[in-house]
Amino acid sequence: MKILGIDIGGSALKGAPVDIRTGELLGERFKIETPEVVTPARAARIAAEIARHFRWAGPIGIGFPGVIQGARILTSANLHPKFIGCDGERLFSRATGCAVTLTNDAAAAAVAEMQFGAGRGFAGKTLLLTLGTGIGSSLCYQGTVVPCEFGHLQIRGRSAEWYVSSSARKRRDLSWEEWGAELGDYIRSLERILWPELIIIGGGVSAKSAKFFKFVQPRARMVPAKFLNEAGIVGAALSFRRKG
């Protein structure tokens, strides 16, 4: 079965058709940058543009960077506050004319990585972090994926993602060593509570893991996401099948 996966991020929307039997993209991903704060209406129009790009009329799975309960969006830390309380599935279904299911973006990435990626075949406790505009997080254990919001744990009175997200490294003008050390402090604080056996790092910065992994020094084994920044696309498509 083929499903269009769309990953909504704080700086871009990107999508591609996915073969959910293999996790492979069936076309080159199509990405639309969003330097401005994206409103629900704007995000819906972009999702429709992605669907038109692929001449898509089938099911669509969408990953959103916030808390999702049912079809409703409850938080929107890095997008427009008008998303809060929105029926996301209805919003995107109306815009695209397709059946849509919505899931948390980090949970989507975790589904992809545990089924086809860096966590494939591993049933122990896994922590997945996606480092981008914010920090997405999920816990995985014996085939179950649980979306979390560890990016909003407090560091010096602000959400952790203000200090250790990928965008924070650029905004704060930190070297890879400086950022890696702060990221390591954050991850070790999570380890003291969660005791993961495997840590998967996703998001666009995962492609540059060689630049900062050596400075993080976690207790658990830490690996980059196999799908890198495409894990959210793949997992969003896989999540349609799981929810639908």
N, C-alpha and C positions, 0 to 999 in steps of 0.2 A: 504494500500500500504506500502511496505517495502523499505526503502532507507538506504544506508550506509552513516552514517555521520562521517566525519573526521575533527578533530579540530587540526590545526597547531599552536603550541605555540613556544615560544622562547627556551624551554628546552626539548620539546617532541612533538611527533605526537601521537594522540590517536584516536581510532574509534570504532564504533559498529553499527550493523544494528538497525534501529529504526522503530517502528510501528508509522507512522505519524498520525494515528487516535487517539492514546492515549499518544504519547510521550514516550512510554516505550522502553528501550533497549531490544533487542531480543537476546542478548548474552552478556557475560562478555566483558567489553571493553578491547581492545588490545592496549597496549601502548609501544612505542619505544622511549627511551631516546635519546636526541641529545645534548650531552655536547659541541660539536663543533658547530661553526657557520654553519648553514645549507644552502647550495647552492640550486638553483632551481632543478638541476639534482638529488641531493641527496634527496631532499624532494619528488620529483616525484617517485624515487625508493622506498622510505619508504611507500608512499601512495599505491603503487602497492603491497608492501609486506603486508600491512594491508588488502587490497582487497583479496589477495591470502589466508591469514589466515582464512578469512570467506568464502572462495570459492565463491567470489562475482562476478556476471556478470551483475548486474542491475545498476540502476542510483546511482550516488554518489553526495552528497552535501559536500562541503569543506568550512570550515571557516578559513580565513587567517588574521593574525594580521597586517593589513595595509589598506590603502585607496583602494577601488575597484571601478572602473567605467566600467560598462559593464563586459567584461571578463578580463580587463586589470588591473594589479597591479601598483599603482602609488607611494606607499611608502613601505619601509621595514626597520623600525627602529631597530628591534631586530633580523632580519635575514640578509641574504647576500644581498648586494646592487644590485647584478645581477637580483634580482626579479623585480626591478623597470623597468617598461615598458614592462614587460613580459605578454604575453597572458596566464594567469593562467589556464583558462579552457582548452585550447589546450594542455598545458604542462601536466596536470594531466590526461586528457582524453587519450592522446597517451600512457602514462605510464601504465594506468590501463586497457585500452581497453574498457572503459565504458563511458557512457554519464555523464558529470560533469558540475555542476554549482558552482560558487565561490561567496562567500559573506564575508563581514567583520566579524571577529570572535565575536566581542562584539555585533554587530547587530544580529548575529545568536543566541547568548545567550539570548538577549532580546526577540527575537521571541519565544524561548522556554519558558521563564519565564512568558511572558504575555499570552501565549496561554494555558499553562498547569501548570505553577509554581507559584511563589510568587506573581505575578501580575495578576493572572487569575481573570477576572471579574472586574478589576479596570480600569476605562476609564480616570482617571485624569492624570496629568503630572507625569511621572516616569523617574527617572534617574537611569540607570544601569551602574555600574562600575565593571569591571573585573580586579582583582588585581593579577598579576603574575609577569612574567619577565618584563612586562611593565604595562600600564594601558589602558584597552579598555573602551570605553564609548558609550552609546546610549541614546537617548531620545525617550520616547514613550508617545503617546497622542491619545486617542480615537481610538485605534487599529492600529495606524501608528507608525512604528519604523524607526527612523532616525539615521544612524551611525554618530558618531562624533569623534573628536580627542582631547578631553579635557586633555588627558594624556600629551599633548605637550604644554599646557599652561606653561608660564615661572615662575619659582621660583628661585630667586637669580641667574638669568642668564642661567638656564638649564631647560630642560623639567621637569615637575612635577614628571614624573615617575622615574627620577633619584633619587628623595628624598623619595617618598611615595608609590612606588610599593612594592609588597611583596618581590621581590628580593632585593630591596633597604634596607629593614629592616634587612635582613641577612647580606648584604654587609657592612652596617654601624654599625652592631652589636648593634641595638637598642632593648631595652626592649619593651614588648607589650604596656606598658603605654606610653613610649616615642614615639613610632611609631604611636600609636593611637591618641595621641595629635597632631602630625604633620599632620596625615591624616585628622583629624578633621578640622584643619586650612584650608587645601586644599578643603575639601568638603564644608565648610561654604563659601569659596570664590565662589564656583560654585553656591551655593544656592542664593547668593546675585544677581547673574545674571539670573539664570534659574528658581528659585522658584519652585522646584519640590514638589509634595505632598507625594511622596513615593520614597525612595532610596533603590535599590536592590544591594547588594554586592555579586559578583560572583568571580570565580577563586578558586584555591586550598585553599587559606587562608580562604575562607568563611566557611569551616568546623570548623574553630577555632574562630568563631565570638565571643564566650563567653569570649575570652581572650582580645579582644580589643574594642568591640562595646561600652562598658561603658566609654571609654576614648574619643570617637569621638564627642559625643554630638551635633548632627546636629539638625536643626529646624524641618525638616521633619521626618516622621516615617521611620526608617531604618531597613531592614530585610535581612537575608542571602538568597541567591538564593536557591530555593527548590532543583534544580538539582545539586547544589554545582558546582564541577568542570566538570560535565557532560553536563552542559547547552549548551556548544558550540557544542558538538556532536549532541544533539537532535535538536538544532536550525539549524545547517547546513543541516541536513536531511529535516527539515520542509521548509527550504529556497529553496531547489530544487523544491519542489512542487510549491512554490510561484513564482519562476522565470521561471520555465520550462513550 
